[in-house]
Amino acid sequence: MIYNLISVSFSVYSAAILIRILLSWLPMINQNNSVIRFIYDITEPYLAFFRRILPPSPSFPVDFSPILAIVALNLAEYLVFLIFSRIF
């Protein structure tokens, strides 16, 4: 049961980051929409951390921080499962 809860939590947050990436490709979308604002609000603190580590280059203005963030999230999920498998 706890494994499923952890897995779903990581999956939902990864999906929120992926939705955020897709929304960034749609500049004409209304960012005052409550659902869109919620996605930005829950993902921005996490993505801002990775933007400080890997800032976008002025010569190549593509933000790779979400990719790094998703990789780190997957690694964290793996480590959490590894720890839980040794405890339980």
C-alpha positions as CSV (number, residue, x, y, z in Angstrom):
1,M,0.0,0.0,0.0
2,I,2.7,2.5,1.0
3,Y,4.7,1.6,-2.1
4,N,1.7,2.4,-4.3
5,L,1.2,5.8,-2.6
6,I,4.9,6.7,-3.0
7,S,4.9,5.6,-6.6
8,V,1.7,7.5,-7.5
9,S,3.0,10.6,-5.7
10,F,6.2,10.6,-7.7
11,S,4.3,9.9,-10.9
12,V,1.8,12.8,-10.3
13,Y,4.6,15.2,-9.7
14,S,6.5,14.1,-12.7
15,A,3.3,14.5,-14.8
16,A,2.9,18.0,-13.4
17,I,6.4,18.9,-14.5
18,L,5.7,17.5,-18.0
19,I,2.5,19.4,-18.2
20,R,4.5,22.5,-17.2
21,I,6.9,21.9,-20.0
22,L,4.1,21.5,-22.5
23,L,2.4,24.7,-21.2
24,S,5.7,26.6,-21.8
25,W,5.3,25.8,-25.5
26,L,1.9,27.5,-25.6
27,P,2.6,31.2,-24.9
28,M,-1.0,32.3,-25.8
29,I,-2.5,30.2,-23.0
30,N,-4.1,32.2,-20.1
31,Q,-1.8,31.7,-17.1
32,N,-4.4,33.1,-14.8
33,N,-6.4,29.9,-15.1
34,S,-6.6,28.3,-11.7
35,V,-5.4,24.9,-12.9
36,I,-2.5,26.3,-14.8
37,R,-1.6,28.6,-11.9
38,F,-1.7,25.5,-9.5
39,I,0.7,23.6,-11.8
40,Y,3.1,26.5,-11.9
41,D,2.8,27.0,-8.1
42,I,3.7,23.4,-7.2
43,T,6.5,23.0,-9.8
44,E,8.2,26.3,-9.6
45,P,10.1,25.9,-6.3
46,Y,11.5,22.6,-7.5
47,L,12.4,23.7,-11.0
48,A,13.9,27.0,-9.7
49,F,16.4,24.9,-7.7
50,F,17.5,23.2,-10.9
51,R,17.5,26.5,-12.9
52,R,20.2,27.8,-10.5
53,I,22.3,24.7,-11.2
54,L,21.7,24.7,-15.0
55,P,20.7,28.2,-16.1
56,P,19.5,28.7,-19.7
57,S,22.3,30.0,-22.0
58,P,21.7,33.3,-23.7
59,S,23.0,31.9,-27.0
60,F,20.8,28.8,-26.8
61,P,17.6,29.8,-24.8
62,V,16.3,26.3,-24.1
63,D,15.7,25.5,-20.5
64,F,17.1,22.0,-19.7
65,S,16.4,22.2,-16.0
66,P,13.1,20.3,-16.2
67,I,14.9,17.3,-17.7
68,L,17.5,17.4,-14.9
69,A,14.6,17.8,-12.4
70,I,12.8,14.7,-13.7
71,V,16.0,12.7,-13.7
72,A,16.6,13.7,-10.1
73,L,13.0,12.9,-9.2
74,N,13.3,9.4,-10.7
75,L,16.6,8.9,-8.8
76,A,14.9,10.0,-5.5
77,E,12.0,7.6,-6.2
78,Y,14.5,4.8,-6.7
79,L,16.4,5.7,-3.5
80,V,13.1,5.9,-1.5
81,F,12.1,2.4,-2.7
82,L,15.5,1.1,-2.0
83,I,15.4,2.4,1.6
84,F,11.9,1.1,2.1
85,S,12.7,-2.3,0.8
86,R,15.5,-2.6,3.3
87,I,13.4,-1.4,6.2
88,F,10.3,-3.4,5.5
